[in-house]
Amino acid sequence: MFKLLFKNMKAKNWVSVLIIFGLTLLQVFFMMQIVNYISTLTGAVQASREAGVDPVWRYGLYMIICAILMAAVEVIIRFVASATAASVVTDLRQKMYERVNDFAIADFASFSTESLITRTTNDMQNVHLALLTFLKTAFVAPVTMVWSIILLINYATGKLTLVMAVWLFILVAAVVVLLILVTPKFKMVQKLTDALNVASRENLTGVRVVRAFNAETYQEGKFDKVNTEYTKVQIFAGRVISIFSPIVMLVMMGLTLSILWAGAYALNGLEMDIAVQSFGAVNAFVMLASQIIMSFVLLITLIVIWPRAGVSARRIDEVIVHEVSVLDPASPKTFTEEGTIEFRNVGFAYPGSDKEAVSDISFKVNKGETIAFIGATGSGKTTIISMIPRMADCTSGEVLVDGVNVKEVTQKDLRDRIGYAPQRGFLFKGNIKENIAFCNPEMTLADIKWAAEIADADSFVSKKRNGYDSEVAQGGSNFSGGQKQRLCIARAVAAKPEILIFDDSFSALDYRTDKNVRANIKEKLPDATRVIIAQRVGTIMDADQIVVLDNGKMVGKGKHYDLVRNCPVYQEIALSQLSKEELGL
């Protein structure tokens, strides 16, 4: 926890911490003034009455003023502490978000989506609560304790000191046992929170499949298992912590009664004047001892919160310090060509695997040409094209874009030249206009419509009541699969890039729309290099190059006319979709 905070707190946060420390000293000063007034009040009252003067009002007024000032300082401390804790956690959340945005495919293998969500929300909340508690108690508790002990020396006797030591031992022993029982449970809670998120997200994402197979009971059973385990751990931790409050009350009341009993026993038999003055000292001892116990309680409250926050801080730090696998070069080069892509004996292996998912991939495509990839599911098509915009880096060979190795240019410069349409059409919450103009929020409506017309999306967008201002739900759930794909294609072409990548982006389109969209792209963006992954032979028949993949290896490369006659894998795929007559065999 401290490691995370020290690394990520800014100068303004440290200034706030110093302000809190200064205000804490002032607050404790007023508190001790009240104790001093109470300790002298009893003897002063007796002495002044003999002189005919009543000092109660004077001492009472002093204490009221100190109490008001102490309350005012406490309010300021809480305001500053709240603002500081919120500022630090906001910066942490921003750092974590930016780091996750830099993750490549290999990096996401280290953290599940559900775990990243938990770390950004639940873990951040735990750190915020612990930091807020720390700022409000970490200074006031030790300062109050030290100051109380210094003043206590004036009133302490052997018996009174022994009484306080016994009750403090009981309190500390109870806390040690409590922490031993609870700390391991806090670690389990965070892992079970991840598991709950997995179960919830899986069920919500696949709700149609669940209902189609009447699997609600099965899914409920899976969720109930995780939920029950999570509840048991939370109940155990809650029960153990709930014992803490009664123990504190027992110690406070027991300490007060013990001190009063010991004091009364010591005062028994003394003369009235001496007894009255000594009783004031006993009262002061009770108050100072209570302050010491309360300081312990504040520190213990922080100690109870700290283990869970420590687990959360470690999980957050793991993301922030994670070494991203795809980095920009120290001295980036400039591009020497335009619209070209070349793979030279490229291979890629996923982290932890000793076998390459794709290997020995070589091809070159020039400006304005179309290259297509086809093959069975899992043959490595998406893996190959993900190396073009450096979503992943090849583990062997070289990937060149516009004549330069992609590892020798900045990711921003590289991706500015590329338009990408994913296989699973994903839209962001907002409106249609914002989604198409995702690459440039300042894009004009005319350019947005131009891109939509190319993707054959204007036909259904213009029929909506609000047109391009129509709402888009999260993930585009209020659009059909084909509509989402067309909007994603529009988003890709709106940037007018040198290279267009379509990761099976035509799969949800009917043959007619598929053909129209490809024809529009070729006509409106004739100089753009097109990279297409497709399962339908009809989508790629007119490509300049077709790369046939099987188990991560190239088993064919050329035009459709040649491959359908010379490549058995391509021929098998083609014959499964079209007749021999249609293929010209």
N, C-alpha and C positions, 0 to 999 in steps of 0.2 A: 504493500500500500504506500509506504513512505517512498520507496524507490520510484513508483509511478508518479507520485505527486512532485517529488524533487525534480524529476526530468521534464515535467510538463507545465509547471507553474511559471507564469510570466512575472516580470518585474513589478507590474501593478498589483499582482496578487501578494507578493512579498511585502509591499508597502501596506496593504490592507492587514496583513498578519501583524506587522509591527504596531499599527494603530490599535488593533484588538488587544495586543499585549499591554500597551500603555493605558488603555481604558480599563483593563482588568486591574492593574495596579491601583488606579484611582478608585475603582469600585470597592476593592478590598480595604483600602484606606478608610472609606466611609463606614464600611461594615465594622471595622475594628474600633472606630470612634464610638459607635453605638455600644459595643461591648464594654469599652472603658467607662462610658457614662453609667451603664447599668451596674458595673462593679463598684463604683464609688457612690451610687445614689443612696443605698441603704444607710451607710455610715454618715453620709453628709446630711441626710434628713434628720437623723437622731441628733447630730451636733447642732444643726441650725435651729431645731425646735427649741433647744435650750437657750439659744440666743434670740428666739422669737421670730425667726425668718424661715419661710418655707421655700426650698429651692426646687420643688417638684416641677413647677411650671417652666423654670429656666432650663433644667435638664431635659424635660419633656420636649421643649421647643427645639433644643439642639438635636435631639434624636429624630424628631420629625423632619427637620431640614436635611439631616444626613440620609434618612430613609428616602426622601424625595429625590435627592441627588443621586443616590445609589440606583434607584429605579430608572432614572433618566439615562444614566450611563449604561445600564443593562439593556435598555431599548436600543440605544445606539450600537452596542456590541452585536445584538441580534441582527440588526439591519445590515451592518458591515459583513458579518459572518455569512448571512444568507446570500448577499450579493457576491461575495468572494467564492463561496462553494458553487453557486450557479455558474459563475464565470469560468472556473476551472473545469467543471464537468462539461460545459458547452465546448470549450477548446478540445477536451479529450474526445468528445463525440465527433467533432469536426475532423480531428486527426485520424480517427478510426475510419470515418466515412471516406476520407480521401485515400487512405491506404488501401481499403477494400476496392475502391475504384481503379487502383493501379494493379490489382491482382490479375495475373494471367490464368489460363486454364489450369496449369500445374499448381498454382497457389490455392485455388479453390478446393483442390483435393485435400488440403490440410484442415479446412474448416467447412462444415456443412452450412447450408443456407440458414437452417433453423438456429444453429449455434451462433452464427453471426448476428441474427436478429436478437437473440437473448442477450448477447454481449452488449449490443447497442442500447437495449432498453432496460431489462431487469438488472444486469450487472452495473450499468451506469447509475441506476437508481440506488443501489446498495452503496456505491462509492460516494454518491452525493450525500446520502444520509450520514455515513461515517465521517465525511469531511466536515459537514455542518455541525455534527455533535462535537467533533474534535475542536473546531474553532471556538465553540461556545464553552467548552469545559476544560480543554487541555491546559489553558493558562490559569483560569480562575481556581481550579482544584488545587494544583501544587502551591500556587501563591498563597491561597487561603490557608492551606495546611501549614506551610512554613511559618507564616505570620502568626497563626494561632498557637503553634508550638512555642515560638519565642515569647509570646505573652503568657502562655500557660506556665512557664517556668516560675513566674512571680507568685502563682497561686498554688502550685503543685505541692503535694505532700506524698510521702511514700505510699500510703494506702490508696489515695485518689489515683495516683499514677498506675499502681498495680491494677486497680479496677478497670481503668481505661484500656490498659494493655491486654487484659483478658478478653474483653469484648471485641477489641480490634482483631485479635487472633481468631476468634470465632468467625468474624466477618470474612477475613482473608481466606481461611480454610474452606468456608462454604463456597467462595467464589472460585477457588482453584478446582474443587470437585465439579462445580458447574461447568467450567470451561473444558475440563477433560471429557465430560459427557457430551457437550454440545458441539464442539469444534468439528469433529468428524462428520456430524450430521449436516452441517452447513455446506461442506464439500459435496455431499450427496444431493442436497437440495438443488444446487446449480446444474448438476448433470441431469437430474430428473426434470428440471424446467426445460432443458433442451429436448428431452424425450417427449414431454407434453406438447411442445411446439411441433415436433415431428408428427405426432399422432393427429393433432388438430389440423395442421396444414395439409397433410396427406388426405384426410377425409374431406376437407373443403374443396381441395383441388380436384379430387376424383369423385365428386358427389354423384355425377351422372352414371359413372361405372358402378358405384356402390348401389344405387337405386335400381339400375338395370339388372343386377344380379341378386336383388333382394338381400344384400349383404349388410344391412344396417346393424343387425344383431351381432354379426362377427366383428364389425368395426367398433361397435360400442364395447364389446368385450376387450378388444385391444386397448382402447382408451381407458376403460375402467381399471385394467391391470396397472397401467402406469399411474393413473390418477390415485388409485388406492395406495400404491407404494409411496407416492409423493405426499399424500395426506398423512400417512403413518409417520413419516420422518418429520413433517411439520408439527404434528401433534406432540410427538416426543420432545422436540426442541422447545415448543411452546410451553409444555408442562414443566420442563426443567427450569426454564427462564421464569415462569410464573412463581416458582418457589422463592425466587430472589427477593421480591418485594416484601413478603412476610418476614423473611430473615432480616432485612434492613430495619423494618419496623420493630422487630424483637430486639435487635441490637440497640436501636435508638432509645426505646423505652427502658430496656434493661440497664443501659448505661446511665440514663438520667436517674432512675430509681436507686441504682447502686451508689452513685455519687452523693445523692441526697441522703441516703442512709448512712454512708460513711461520714459525710459531713456532719449530720445530726449527732452521730455517735461521738465525733470529736468535739462538738460544741457543748455536749452535755456536761454540766457542772461549772461552766465558765460564767463570769460575771456578765450582767446584761449588756453593758456597753461594748465589752470585748466580743460577746457573742453576736451582737448585731452587726458589728464591723466584719467579723469572720464569716457571717452568713452571706454578706455581700460578695466576699471572695469565693464562697462555694457556688453562688449563682453564676459568677463570672466563669468559674471552672466548668460548670455545666454547659454554658453557652459555647465556650471555646472548644470543649470536648465534642459538642454536637457539630460544631463547624468542621472539626477534623473528620468526624464520621461522615458528614455530608460530602466532604471533599473526596473521601474514599468512595462513596456511593457514586459520585459523578465520574470518577476515574473508572470504576467498575462498569458503569453503564457504557462507557466508551469501549472498555475491554470486551464486553459482551457483544457489541456491534462489530468490533474490529475483525474477528475471525472470518465472518461471512464476507465483509467488505474486502478482506485480504484475498480471499478466493476469487472474488469478482475482479479485483484489481489485477491479479495475475492473468486472468483470462483476457482482460482488455489489453494488457501489455503484450501478450502473445501476438495479438493482431497488429498492434502499432509497430512493434519491433521486427515483425516478420520480414525477412529478406525477400523482396519481390524478385521473381525469376526473370522478368523482362525489364531491362533497364536501358536508359538512353546512354549513348556513348559520350565519353568526355569531350571528344573533338568530332562532332558530327560532320559528315560529308554532304555535298550537294548532289542533286540528281543530275545525271548526264544525258538521259533519254526521256521519252514521254510515252506513257501508255504501254510499256513492255513489262512482261513478267517472265522470269526464268528460274527453273529449279535445276540444280546441279547435284545429282546423286543424293537427294535429300532423304533423311530418315528421322523418325521421331519416336521416342519411347516415353511413356507416361512415368511420373515419379514412382519409384519403388519397383518398377518392372525391369527385368533384365532382358526383355525382348522388345524389339521395336514394333510399334503398331503399324507403321508404314516404313518402307525401306527402298532405297535405290530408285527414287522418283526423279525423272529428268524430262523436261520439256521447255519449250520457249514459245511465247505468244507475242505477237507484235501489235502495235497500235491499231485499234479499230477492228481487230479480229475477235473471233469468239472461240473459246475453248470450253469443252464440256467434260464432265466426269460422270461416269456411270459404273455401277457395280452393285453387288448384293449388300444388304444391310450389314454394317460393321466392316466393310472393306476398306475404310479409311478416307472416304471422300471429304467429309467435314473436317477431319484432322488436317488434310492437305491444305484446304483453302483457309483454315484458321491461321496458318503460318504466313499468309500473304500480308494481312494487317498486323501481324505480330501478336495475335491473341495467345499464341504459343510460339516458342522458338525451336527450330529444328535441333536435334541432338547430333546430327551428322550432315555433311554437305552444306550447300549454300542456297539461300533464297534471295533472288535479286528482283527489285522493282525499279523500273526506269534506269537500269544499268548499274545500280548500287546495291550492295548487300544490305538487307533491311536492318541488320544489327548495327550498321554504321551511320544510320540517320535517326533523327528524333521520331518518337512515336507520333507526335502531333503532325509533323511534316508528312510522314508516311500516310497517316489516316485522312489527312486533308485531301489526298488524291484518290480516296476510295469511297465508293458508295456501297452499302451493305444491306441486303434484305434477308432476314433469317428464315429458316424453314418454318418455325413456329411463329406465325405473325404476332408480334407483341406491340401493343399500343399503350401509351402512357395516359394516365388520367388527365383530362383537360378537355380540349375540343379538337375537331379534325384539323383545323388550320394550324394549331400548335404542333400537332403530331407530324404533319407533312413538312413544316418549317423547322423541324427539330435541329437541323444543322445550322440554321441561321434565323433566330427569332425576328429579325428585322426584314425578312423576306416579304415581298409585296404579294398581294392577293392574286395578281396576274400570274406571277411565277408559280404560286401554289396551284392555281387552276391548270397551268401548263403541265406541271408534273402529274397532277391527277388525271388529266386527259391521256397522257402517255400510258399510265397504268390502268386506263379504262375504269377509273374510280369516279370520275366526274358524273357519270350517268346515274349513279345511285346517290351520290352526295347532294347533287342539285335538287333531287326530289324531296330531300328532308326539309322540314319546316324552317329550320335555322341554317340550312346550307352548311357552309364550312365552319360555322360557329356551333354546330351541333355537338352535344356533349359526348365524350368518350369515357366510358367507365374504366375502372382499373383493369389493365390487361386487355382492354377492348372487348370485354365480355358481352357488350350490347351489339356486337357485329358478328356476322357469320364468318366462317373460316376463310371463304373466298374474298369477302370484303376486307378482312384484316390483311390478307396477303396483298391485295391490290393497294391498300393504303401504305403498307410497308414498302412496296415497290416504288410508289410515288415519293415516299420519304427518301429513298435511295437516289432516285434520279433528280430530285429537287436540287441537290448540291451540284449538279452538272460535273461529276467527277471524271477523272481520266480512266478509272477502272471501276467497273460495276461487278459486284459479287452477288450471285443469287444462289443461296443454299436451299435448293429444292423449293424455291419460292413460288413455283407455278403449280404445285401439287394439288392445291384445292381449287384450281381454276378449270373450267370446262375447256375442251379442245379449241373451241372457237375463240374464247377470251384469251387463252394461252397464246394462240397464234397472233391475235391482234396486238397484244401487249408487246410481244417480241418484235413484231413488225414496226410498231410505233417507236420502240427504243432504237432500233436500227436506223429508222428514218430521221428521228429528232436528235439522236446522239451518235452520229455516224463515226466519230473519231474515238468514242469510248471503247475501251477493251472490255469484253464481257466474259465473265467466268461463271459457268452454270453447272450446278449439280442437279441432276434430274433422274427420276426413275422411269419416266416415259420416253421411249425412243423417239416418238413424234416431236418432243420438245427440242431434241438436240440433233435431229437429222441434218439440218443445214449448217451445223457448226463447222468452223474451219479446221478444228482439231477435236477429236474425241479421245479421251484417255479412259481405257477400260481397266478397272481395278478388281483384284480378287485376293482376299486375305492380306491386304496391305501392300500388294505388289502390282506393278504395271504388267498386264498381260496383253495389252494391245494399245496402239496409238495410231491415229490416222483419221481419214474421213469416213463417213457412214458407208459409202459405197464399197470401200475396200474392206472395212472391218466386218461387215455383214457376210463377207465371203471368206475372209482369212482368219478371223478371230472366233474360236469356238464359244468362248464365254459371251461375247457380244451377240453372236448369232443366236445363242440359246435365249438370251434376254429378249432380243428382237422378235423371235418366233413365238415367244410366250404372249406377245402383245399384238402382233400383226401377222397377216398371212404371207405365204411365200410370194403370192402375186403382188401384194402391196410392197413387199421388199424387193421385188424384181429378181427373185431367185428362180 
